Amino acid sequence: MPMRTDDHDAEKAAAAEAAVGEIRDGMLIGLGSGSTAAHAVRAIGRLVADGLRIDCVATSRATEALARSVGLAVRPFDDVSRVDLTIDGADEVDGQLRLIKGGGGALLREKIVAAASKRMIVIADETKVVDVLGAFKLPIEVNPFGQVATRIAIEKVASRLGLSGDITVRQSHDGAFLTDGGHLILDASFGRIPDADALAGELNAIPGVVEHGLFIGIASLAIIAGPQGARTLTAS
């Protein structure tokens, strides 16, 4: 029998509870975006209500609003230079702790905060663990100016690496989806990405690509929750 959505939600909550156990008084915490990260934000709110003293930075406006609603002190990221710990979800994670992120559209800010962190803990349920990245569409954040030329450049890069598939502009209920930074998201349906490191490097070199959803060499630890409880995943 397929697992129900509420079962997955309970697993995400269990992973979040395990991750927030790494937080200590005085830390500056990076708060990720999306449904899984929201569990961590709420769990941190409960700890703060019990006396934990921390400050936070948020990776999206939605996360900031949630954090403030549960009593967290959120500082502007421009006021800080280093984050002690970031807790965030992932759309996919492989055995080397390489990630695909950006399903919620906050990948640029998520990567900026994660890269400035001493540690990044990824929280996810078992369905997000893969042998090879790529079943989830790869989000690529692009400048609206020259978006067609940028997409063509992405297609050429993909072809050189043996990848193909539709690349579409993400839509919202009232037109093209815009990130908090005012950029578009191109969702690339490449399928399996055998060399994620090479693809990341090629995408970084394309003018017009603001950021992409391949997070490589950033995560320190993943906490994966399943029916039998939470387990930790480190780079193999």
C-alpha atoms as an extended CHARMM CRD file, in Angstrom:
* protein
*
       236  EXT
         1         1  MET       CA              0.0000000000        0.0000000000        0.0000000000  PROA      1               0.0000000000
         2         2  PRO       CA              1.4140000000        3.4400000000       -0.9310000000  PROA      2               0.0000000000
         3         3  MET       CA              2.4150000000        5.6440000000        1.9850000000  PROA      3               0.0000000000
         4         4  ARG       CA             -0.0380000000        8.4370000000        2.7080000000  PROA      4               0.0000000000
         5         5  THR       CA              0.9850000000       12.0760000000        2.5260000000  PROA      5               0.0000000000
         6         6  ASP       CA              0.4470000000       12.4720000000        6.2580000000  PROA      6               0.0000000000
         7         7  ASP       CA              2.9260000000        9.6150000000        6.8560000000  PROA      7               0.0000000000
         8         8  HSD       CA              5.5810000000       11.4910000000        4.8940000000  PROA      8               0.0000000000
         9         9  ASP       CA              4.7200000000       14.6460000000        6.8230000000  PROA      9               0.0000000000
        10        10  ALA       CA              5.2390000000       12.8380000000       10.1230000000  PROA      10              0.0000000000
        11        11  GLU       CA              8.6350000000       11.5970000000        8.8880000000  PROA      11              0.0000000000
        12        12  LYS       CA              9.6590000000       15.1360000000        7.9060000000  PROA      12              0.0000000000
        13        13  ALA       CA              8.6650000000       16.3250000000       11.3800000000  PROA      13              0.0000000000
        14        14  ALA       CA             10.7470000000       13.5410000000       12.9720000000  PROA      14              0.0000000000
        15        15  ALA       CA             13.7970000000       14.5340000000       10.9100000000  PROA      15              0.0000000000
        16        16  ALA       CA             13.2990000000       18.1760000000       11.8910000000  PROA      16              0.0000000000
        17        17  GLU       CA             13.1020000000       17.3060000000       15.5940000000  PROA      17              0.0000000000
        18        18  ALA       CA             16.3700000000       15.3700000000       15.3310000000  PROA      18              0.0000000000
        19        19  ALA       CA             18.1010000000       18.2540000000       13.5330000000  PROA      19              0.0000000000
        20        20  VAL       CA             17.1010000000       20.9650000000       15.9860000000  PROA      20              0.0000000000
        21        21  GLY       CA             18.7210000000       18.8890000000       18.7210000000  PROA      21              0.0000000000
        22        22  GLU       CA             22.0400000000       20.1930000000       17.3160000000  PROA      22              0.0000000000
        23        23  ILE       CA             21.1830000000       23.7980000000       18.2400000000  PROA      23              0.0000000000
        24        24  ARG       CA             22.8650000000       25.4110000000       21.2470000000  PROA      24              0.0000000000
        25        25  ASP       CA             22.3900000000       28.6900000000       23.0970000000  PROA      25              0.0000000000
        26        26  GLY       CA             23.9170000000       31.6830000000       21.3660000000  PROA      26              0.0000000000
        27        27  MET       CA             23.9060000000       30.2390000000       17.8660000000  PROA      27              0.0000000000
        28        28  LEU       CA             22.8770000000       32.0540000000       14.7130000000  PROA      28              0.0000000000
        29        29  ILE       CA             20.6190000000       29.6630000000       12.8110000000  PROA      29              0.0000000000
        30        30  GLY       CA             19.8400000000       29.6590000000        9.0910000000  PROA      30              0.0000000000
        31        31  LEU       CA             16.2270000000       28.7270000000        8.4440000000  PROA      31              0.0000000000
        32        32  GLY       CA             15.5090000000       26.9300000000        5.1830000000  PROA      32              0.0000000000
        33        33  SER       CA             12.4070000000       27.1650000000        3.0320000000  PROA      33              0.0000000000
        34        34  GLY       CA              9.6670000000       24.7280000000        2.1010000000  PROA      34              0.0000000000
        35        35  SER       CA              7.3900000000       22.3000000000        3.8860000000  PROA      35              0.0000000000
        36        36  THR       CA             10.1440000000       20.2240000000        5.5060000000  PROA      36              0.0000000000
        37        37  ALA       CA             12.0630000000       23.2560000000        6.7570000000  PROA      37              0.0000000000
        38        38  ALA       CA              8.8040000000       24.6350000000        8.1640000000  PROA      38              0.0000000000
        39        39  HSD       CA              8.7350000000       21.6900000000       10.5920000000  PROA      39              0.0000000000
        40        40  ALA       CA             12.1780000000       22.7440000000       11.8230000000  PROA      40              0.0000000000
        41        41  VAL       CA             11.0870000000       26.3660000000       12.2340000000  PROA      41              0.0000000000
        42        42  ARG       CA              8.1420000000       25.3100000000       14.3880000000  PROA      42              0.0000000000
        43        43  ALA       CA             10.3340000000       22.9530000000       16.4320000000  PROA      43              0.0000000000
        44        44  ILE       CA             12.8480000000       25.7500000000       17.0330000000  PROA      44              0.0000000000
        45        45  GLY       CA              9.9890000000       28.0000000000       18.0910000000  PROA      45              0.0000000000
        46        46  ARG       CA              9.0500000000       25.5050000000       20.7890000000  PROA      46              0.0000000000
        47        47  LEU       CA             12.6370000000       25.4090000000       22.0400000000  PROA      47              0.0000000000
        48        48  VAL       CA             12.7800000000       29.2060000000       22.1890000000  PROA      48              0.0000000000
        49        49  ALA       CA              9.5210000000       29.2310000000       24.1210000000  PROA      49              0.0000000000
        50        50  ASP       CA             11.2300000000       26.8970000000       26.6140000000  PROA      50              0.0000000000
        51        51  GLY       CA             14.1670000000       29.2870000000       27.0470000000  PROA      51              0.0000000000
        52        52  LEU       CA             16.6200000000       28.6570000000       24.1850000000  PROA      52              0.0000000000
        53        53  ARG       CA             18.4120000000       31.8860000000       23.2280000000  PROA      53              0.0000000000
        54        54  ILE       CA             19.2810000000       32.1480000000       19.5280000000  PROA      54              0.0000000000
        55        55  ASP       CA             19.0150000000       34.4700000000       16.5440000000  PROA      55              0.0000000000
        56        56  CYS       CA             17.9770000000       33.4260000000       13.0520000000  PROA      56              0.0000000000
        57        57  VAL       CA             18.2690000000       34.4070000000        9.4180000000  PROA      57              0.0000000000
        58        58  ALA       CA             15.6250000000       33.3340000000        6.9050000000  PROA      58              0.0000000000
        59        59  THR       CA             16.0540000000       32.1460000000        3.3310000000  PROA      59              0.0000000000
        60        60  SER       CA             12.6810000000       33.4290000000        2.0940000000  PROA      60              0.0000000000
        61        61  ARG       CA              9.9590000000       35.8700000000        2.9760000000  PROA      61              0.0000000000
        62        62  ALA       CA              7.6120000000       32.9810000000        3.7120000000  PROA      62              0.0000000000
        63        63  THR       CA             10.0840000000       31.4410000000        6.1610000000  PROA      63              0.0000000000
        64        64  GLU       CA             10.6730000000       34.8000000000        7.8380000000  PROA      64              0.0000000000
        65        65  ALA       CA              6.9360000000       35.2730000000        8.3280000000  PROA      65              0.0000000000
        66        66  LEU       CA              6.5740000000       31.7820000000        9.8170000000  PROA      66              0.0000000000
        67        67  ALA       CA              9.6010000000       32.2880000000       12.0760000000  PROA      67              0.0000000000
        68        68  ARG       CA              8.2820000000       35.5410000000       13.4910000000  PROA      68              0.0000000000
        69        69  SER       CA              4.8650000000       33.9750000000       14.0250000000  PROA      69              0.0000000000
        70        70  VAL       CA              6.3940000000       31.3190000000       16.3290000000  PROA      70              0.0000000000
        71        71  GLY       CA              8.4430000000       33.8410000000       18.3020000000  PROA      71              0.0000000000
        72        72  LEU       CA             11.8540000000       33.6560000000       16.6320000000  PROA      72              0.0000000000
        73        73  ALA       CA             14.1520000000       36.6760000000       16.3700000000  PROA      73              0.0000000000
        74        74  VAL       CA             15.0120000000       37.0750000000       12.6810000000  PROA      74              0.0000000000
        75        75  ARG       CA             17.9850000000       39.2460000000       11.7350000000  PROA      75              0.0000000000
        76        76  PRO       CA             18.6550000000       40.7180000000        8.2780000000  PROA      76              0.0000000000
        77        77  PHE       CA             21.2270000000       38.5270000000        6.5620000000  PROA      77              0.0000000000
        78        78  ASP       CA             23.1780000000       41.6190000000        5.5210000000  PROA      78              0.0000000000
        79        79  ASP       CA             23.9080000000       42.2280000000        9.2200000000  PROA      79              0.0000000000
        80        80  VAL       CA             25.8060000000       38.9450000000        9.6430000000  PROA      80              0.0000000000
        81        81  SER       CA             28.8910000000       37.4120000000        8.0640000000  PROA      81              0.0000000000
        82        82  ARG       CA             28.7430000000       33.8320000000        9.3480000000  PROA      82              0.0000000000
        83        83  VAL       CA             25.9610000000       31.4270000000       10.2890000000  PROA      83              0.0000000000
        84        84  ASP       CA             26.5790000000       28.6730000000       12.8270000000  PROA      84              0.0000000000
        85        85  LEU       CA             24.0730000000       26.1270000000       11.5180000000  PROA      85              0.0000000000
        86        86  THR       CA             21.5550000000       26.0070000000        8.6920000000  PROA      86              0.0000000000
        87        87  ILE       CA             18.7320000000       23.4700000000        8.6820000000  PROA      87              0.0000000000
        88        88  ASP       CA             16.9370000000       22.9570000000        5.3790000000  PROA      88              0.0000000000
        89        89  GLY       CA             15.1300000000       20.3550000000        3.3340000000  PROA      89              0.0000000000
        90        90  ALA       CA             16.0330000000       18.9390000000       -0.0790000000  PROA      90              0.0000000000
        91        91  ASP       CA             14.1780000000       17.6650000000       -3.1060000000  PROA      91              0.0000000000
        92        92  GLU       CA             16.8380000000       14.9740000000       -3.5990000000  PROA      92              0.0000000000
        93        93  VAL       CA             19.9870000000       13.8530000000       -1.7940000000  PROA      93              0.0000000000
        94        94  ASP       CA             22.5300000000       11.2790000000       -2.9450000000  PROA      94              0.0000000000
        95        95  GLY       CA             25.1890000000        9.2780000000       -1.1280000000  PROA      95              0.0000000000
        96        96  GLN       CA             27.7520000000       12.0930000000       -1.4830000000  PROA      96              0.0000000000
        97        97  LEU       CA             25.3430000000       14.5900000000        0.1110000000  PROA      97              0.0000000000
        98        98  ARG       CA             24.8790000000       16.2960000000       -3.2340000000  PROA      98              0.0000000000
        99        99  LEU       CA             21.4500000000       17.8610000000       -3.3790000000  PROA      99              0.0000000000
       100       100  ILE       CA             18.8030000000       19.1140000000       -5.7250000000  PROA      100             0.0000000000
       101       101  LYS       CA             16.9700000000       22.0130000000       -4.1270000000  PROA      101             0.0000000000
       102       102  GLY       CA             14.6790000000       24.7630000000       -5.3090000000  PROA      102             0.0000000000
       103       103  GLY       CA             11.3050000000       23.0980000000       -5.6230000000  PROA      103             0.0000000000
       104       104  GLY       CA              9.9130000000       25.9470000000       -3.5440000000  PROA      104             0.0000000000
       105       105  GLY       CA             11.7270000000       28.5890000000       -5.5820000000  PROA      105             0.0000000000
       106       106  ALA       CA             14.1210000000       29.9360000000       -2.9200000000  PROA      106             0.0000000000
       107       107  LEU       CA             17.2870000000       28.2320000000       -4.1520000000  PROA      107             0.0000000000
       108       108  LEU       CA             19.4470000000       31.3740000000       -4.5480000000  PROA      108             0.0000000000
       109       109  ARG       CA             18.8840000000       32.6200000000       -1.0090000000  PROA      109             0.0000000000
       110       110  GLU       CA             19.0690000000       29.0680000000        0.3490000000  PROA      110             0.0000000000
       111       111  LYS       CA             22.4650000000       28.5520000000       -1.2700000000  PROA      111             0.0000000000
       112       112  ILE       CA             23.8160000000       31.9190000000       -0.1160000000  PROA      112             0.0000000000
       113       113  VAL       CA             22.8730000000       31.1930000000        3.5050000000  PROA      113             0.0000000000
       114       114  ALA       CA             24.0280000000       27.5610000000        3.3900000000  PROA      114             0.0000000000
       115       115  ALA       CA             27.3910000000       28.5140000000        1.8690000000  PROA      115             0.0000000000
       116       116  ALA       CA             27.9370000000       31.0560000000        4.6550000000  PROA      116             0.0000000000
       117       117  SER       CA             27.2190000000       28.4540000000        7.3410000000  PROA      117             0.0000000000
       118       118  LYS       CA             29.7000000000       26.4800000000        9.3990000000  PROA      118             0.0000000000
       119       119  ARG       CA             27.3880000000       23.4700000000        9.0290000000  PROA      119             0.0000000000
       120       120  MET       CA             24.3310000000       22.6290000000        6.9430000000  PROA      120             0.0000000000
       121       121  ILE       CA             22.0280000000       19.8330000000        8.0820000000  PROA      121             0.0000000000
       122       122  VAL       CA             19.5990000000       18.4830000000        5.5000000000  PROA      122             0.0000000000
       123       123  ILE       CA             16.3200000000       17.0190000000        6.7090000000  PROA      123             0.0000000000
       124       124  ALA       CA             14.2310000000       14.7450000000        4.5060000000  PROA      124             0.0000000000
       125       125  ASP       CA             12.1250000000       11.6280000000        4.3450000000  PROA      125             0.0000000000
       126       126  GLU       CA             13.3600000000        8.4240000000        2.7150000000  PROA      126             0.0000000000
       127       127  THR       CA             11.6960000000        9.1910000000       -0.6230000000  PROA      127             0.0000000000
       128       128  LYS       CA             14.2330000000       11.9920000000       -1.2100000000  PROA      128             0.0000000000
       129       129  VAL       CA             17.2820000000        9.6890000000       -1.0890000000  PROA      129             0.0000000000
       130       130  VAL       CA             18.5150000000        8.6490000000       -4.5500000000  PROA      130             0.0000000000
       131       131  ASP       CA             21.4850000000        6.8430000000       -6.0460000000  PROA      131             0.0000000000
       132       132  VAL       CA             21.8160000000        9.3930000000       -8.8580000000  PROA      132             0.0000000000
       133       133  LEU       CA             20.3630000000       12.8990000000       -8.8700000000  PROA      133             0.0000000000
       134       134  GLY       CA             17.8580000000       13.9350000000      -11.4980000000  PROA      134             0.0000000000
       135       135  ALA       CA             14.4690000000       12.2960000000      -11.0180000000  PROA      135             0.0000000000
       136       136  PHE       CA             13.3490000000       15.6600000000       -9.6220000000  PROA      136             0.0000000000
       137       137  LYS       CA             13.3620000000       18.5000000000      -12.1470000000  PROA      137             0.0000000000
       138       138  LEU       CA             16.4530000000       20.6780000000      -11.7470000000  PROA      138             0.0000000000
       139       139  PRO       CA             15.4830000000       24.2910000000      -10.9450000000  PROA      139             0.0000000000
       140       140  ILE       CA             17.6700000000       26.9170000000      -12.6090000000  PROA      140             0.0000000000
       141       141  GLU       CA             17.1660000000       30.5390000000      -11.5580000000  PROA      141             0.0000000000
       142       142  VAL       CA             17.6670000000       32.9660000000      -14.4540000000  PROA      142             0.0000000000
       143       143  ASN       CA             17.4810000000       36.6680000000      -15.1480000000  PROA      143             0.0000000000
       144       144  PRO       CA             14.3050000000       37.5360000000      -17.0870000000  PROA      144             0.0000000000
       145       145  PHE       CA             16.4160000000       39.5790000000      -19.5210000000  PROA      145             0.0000000000
       146       146  GLY       CA             17.6210000000       37.2860000000      -22.2910000000  PROA      146             0.0000000000
       147       147  GLN       CA             15.8310000000       34.2650000000      -20.8940000000  PROA      147             0.0000000000
       148       148  VAL       CA             15.4800000000       32.6140000000      -24.3250000000  PROA      148             0.0000000000
       149       149  ALA       CA             19.2050000000       32.9330000000      -25.0420000000  PROA      149             0.0000000000
       150       150  THR       CA             19.9390000000       31.6190000000      -21.5540000000  PROA      150             0.0000000000
       151       151  ARG       CA             17.7030000000       28.5990000000      -22.0780000000  PROA      151             0.0000000000
       152       152  ILE       CA             19.4030000000       27.8340000000      -25.3980000000  PROA      152             0.0000000000
       153       153  ALA       CA             22.8120000000       28.0130000000      -23.6970000000  PROA      153             0.0000000000
       154       154  ILE       CA             21.5710000000       25.6020000000      -21.0030000000  PROA      154             0.0000000000
       155       155  GLU       CA             20.3330000000       23.1950000000      -23.6920000000  PROA      155             0.0000000000
       156       156  LYS       CA             23.7540000000       23.2670000000      -25.3900000000  PROA      156             0.0000000000
       157       157  VAL       CA             25.5230000000       22.5450000000      -22.0960000000  PROA      157             0.0000000000
       158       158  ALA       CA             23.1340000000       19.6870000000      -21.3670000000  PROA      158             0.0000000000
       159       159  SER       CA             23.6830000000       18.2040000000      -24.8140000000  PROA      159             0.0000000000
       160       160  ARG       CA             27.4740000000       18.2320000000      -24.3630000000  PROA      160             0.0000000000
       161       161  LEU       CA             26.9940000000       16.2740000000      -21.1470000000  PROA      161             0.0000000000
       162       162  GLY       CA             24.6060000000       13.7790000000      -22.7260000000  PROA      162             0.0000000000
       163       163  LEU       CA             21.5100000000       15.2400000000      -21.0690000000  PROA      163             0.0000000000
       164       164  SER       CA             18.2170000000       16.1440000000      -22.6820000000  PROA      164             0.0000000000
       165       165  GLY       CA             14.6490000000       16.9390000000      -21.7020000000  PROA      165             0.0000000000
       166       166  ASP       CA             12.1450000000       19.7540000000      -21.5410000000  PROA      166             0.0000000000
       167       167  ILE       CA             13.2030000000       23.0510000000      -19.9700000000  PROA      167             0.0000000000
       168       168  THR       CA             10.1490000000       25.0790000000      -19.0220000000  PROA      168             0.0000000000
       169       169  VAL       CA              9.4810000000       28.3760000000      -17.2940000000  PROA      169             0.0000000000
       170       170  ARG       CA              7.8760000000       27.7160000000      -13.9000000000  PROA      170             0.0000000000
       171       171  GLN       CA              4.3780000000       29.1170000000      -13.6220000000  PROA      171             0.0000000000
       172       172  SER       CA              2.2880000000       30.3870000000      -10.7280000000  PROA      172             0.0000000000
       173       173  HSD       CA             -1.4460000000       30.9800000000      -10.5290000000  PROA      173             0.0000000000
       174       174  ASP       CA             -1.1150000000       34.4260000000      -12.1580000000  PROA      174             0.0000000000
       175       175  GLY       CA              1.6680000000       33.9210000000      -14.7050000000  PROA      175             0.0000000000
       176       176  ALA       CA              5.3690000000       33.1910000000      -14.5720000000  PROA      176             0.0000000000
       177       177  PHE       CA              6.6640000000       32.4050000000      -11.0850000000  PROA      177             0.0000000000
       178       178  LEU       CA              9.0520000000       35.0440000000       -9.7460000000  PROA      178             0.0000000000
       179       179  THR       CA             11.5390000000       34.4010000000       -6.9610000000  PROA      179             0.0000000000
       180       180  ASP       CA             11.9890000000       36.7710000000       -4.0160000000  PROA      180             0.0000000000
       181       181  GLY       CA             14.8210000000       38.2990000000       -6.0520000000  PROA      181             0.0000000000
       182       182  GLY       CA             12.5930000000       38.9050000000       -9.0770000000  PROA      182             0.0000000000
       183       183  HSD       CA             14.0660000000       36.1070000000      -11.2060000000  PROA      183             0.0000000000
       184       184  LEU       CA             12.4900000000       33.3240000000      -13.2390000000  PROA      184             0.0000000000
       185       185  ILE       CA             12.8780000000       29.5990000000      -12.5990000000  PROA      185             0.0000000000
       186       186  LEU       CA             13.5570000000       27.2210000000      -15.4720000000  PROA      186             0.0000000000
       187       187  ASP       CA             12.7030000000       23.6280000000      -14.5280000000  PROA      187             0.0000000000
       188       188  ALA       CA             14.9260000000       21.1960000000      -16.4280000000  PROA      188             0.0000000000
       189       189  SER       CA             13.6530000000       17.6330000000      -16.8460000000  PROA      189             0.0000000000
       190       190  PHE       CA             17.0340000000       16.0350000000      -17.5170000000  PROA      190             0.0000000000
       191       191  GLY       CA             16.4000000000       12.7550000000      -15.7620000000  PROA      191             0.0000000000
       192       192  ARG       CA             19.4950000000       11.0190000000      -14.3680000000  PROA      192             0.0000000000
       193       193  ILE       CA             22.4900000000       13.3570000000      -14.0260000000  PROA      193             0.0000000000
       194       194  PRO       CA             25.5590000000       11.0700000000      -13.9420000000  PROA      194             0.0000000000
       195       195  ASP       CA             28.0320000000       13.9570000000      -13.4890000000  PROA      195             0.0000000000
       196       196  ALA       CA             26.3170000000       16.5620000000      -11.3300000000  PROA      196             0.0000000000
       197       197  ASP       CA             29.6400000000       18.2570000000      -10.5780000000  PROA      197             0.0000000000
       198       198  ALA       CA             30.3290000000       18.8950000000      -14.2630000000  PROA      198             0.0000000000
       199       199  LEU       CA             26.8100000000       20.1800000000      -14.8720000000  PROA      199             0.0000000000
       200       200  ALA       CA             27.0610000000       22.5480000000      -11.9200000000  PROA      200             0.0000000000
       201       201  GLY       CA             30.2990000000       23.9980000000      -13.2600000000  PROA      201             0.0000000000
       202       202  GLU       CA             28.8970000000       24.4500000000      -16.7640000000  PROA      202             0.0000000000
       203       203  LEU       CA             25.7380000000       26.1490000000      -15.5070000000  PROA      203             0.0000000000
       204       204  ASN       CA             27.7770000000       28.5100000000      -13.3330000000  PROA      204             0.0000000000
       205       205  ALA       CA             29.5700000000       29.7430000000      -16.4790000000  PROA      205             0.0000000000
       206       206  ILE       CA             26.4190000000       30.7400000000      -18.4010000000  PROA      206             0.0000000000
       207       207  PRO       CA             25.6320000000       34.4690000000      -18.3880000000  PROA      207             0.0000000000
       208       208  GLY       CA             21.9990000000       34.8470000000      -17.3590000000  PROA      208             0.0000000000
       209       209  VAL       CA             22.0420000000       31.9030000000      -14.9600000000  PROA      209             0.0000000000
       210       210  VAL       CA             21.7390000000       33.4640000000      -11.5200000000  PROA      210             0.0000000000
       211       211  GLU       CA             21.9680000000       30.1510000000       -9.6210000000  PROA      211             0.0000000000
       212       212  HSD       CA             20.9780000000       26.5070000000       -9.9560000000  PROA      212             0.0000000000
       213       213  GLY       CA             19.5640000000       23.8700000000       -7.6430000000  PROA      213             0.0000000000
       214       214  LEU       CA             22.6340000000       21.6210000000       -7.5020000000  PROA      214             0.0000000000
       215       215  PHE       CA             24.0740000000       21.9830000000       -3.9930000000  PROA      215             0.0000000000
       216       216  ILE       CA             27.4620000000       20.2720000000       -4.0760000000  PROA      216             0.0000000000
       217       217  GLY       CA             29.9830000000       20.2130000000       -1.2400000000  PROA      217             0.0000000000
       218       218  ILE       CA             27.7110000000       22.2860000000        0.9940000000  PROA      218             0.0000000000
       219       219  ALA       CA             25.7540000000       19.8630000000        3.2020000000  PROA      219             0.0000000000
       220       220  SER       CA             27.5510000000       18.4760000000        6.2680000000  PROA      220             0.0000000000
       221       221  LEU       CA             24.9880000000       15.8900000000        7.3280000000  PROA      221             0.0000000000
       222       222  ALA       CA             21.5670000000       14.6080000000        6.3280000000  PROA      222             0.0000000000
       223       223  ILE       CA             18.9680000000       13.3310000000        8.7580000000  PROA      223             0.0000000000
       224       224  ILE       CA             16.6610000000       10.9620000000        6.9430000000  PROA      224             0.0000000000
       225       225  ALA       CA             13.4280000000        9.8250000000        8.5680000000  PROA      225             0.0000000000
       226       226  GLY       CA             11.5110000000        6.7180000000        7.5780000000  PROA      226             0.0000000000
       227       227  PRO       CA              8.9780000000        4.3090000000        9.0350000000  PROA      227             0.0000000000
       228       228  GLN       CA             11.6490000000        2.8570000000       11.3420000000  PROA      228             0.0000000000
       229       229  GLY       CA             12.7930000000        6.2610000000       12.6600000000  PROA      229             0.0000000000
       230       230  ALA       CA             15.5310000000        8.7510000000       11.7950000000  PROA      230             0.0000000000
       231       231  ARG       CA             19.0000000000        7.8930000000       10.5330000000  PROA      231             0.0000000000
       232       232  THR       CA             22.0070000000       10.0370000000        9.6640000000  PROA      232             0.0000000000
       233       233  LEU       CA             23.6190000000       10.1320000000        6.2440000000  PROA      233             0.0000000000
       234       234  THR       CA             27.1900000000       11.3200000000        5.7200000000  PROA      234             0.0000000000
       235       235  ALA       CA             29.1740000000       11.5340000000        2.4980000000  PROA      235             0.0000000000
       236       236  SER       CA             30.3940000000        8.0670000000        1.5310000000  PROA      236             0.0000000000
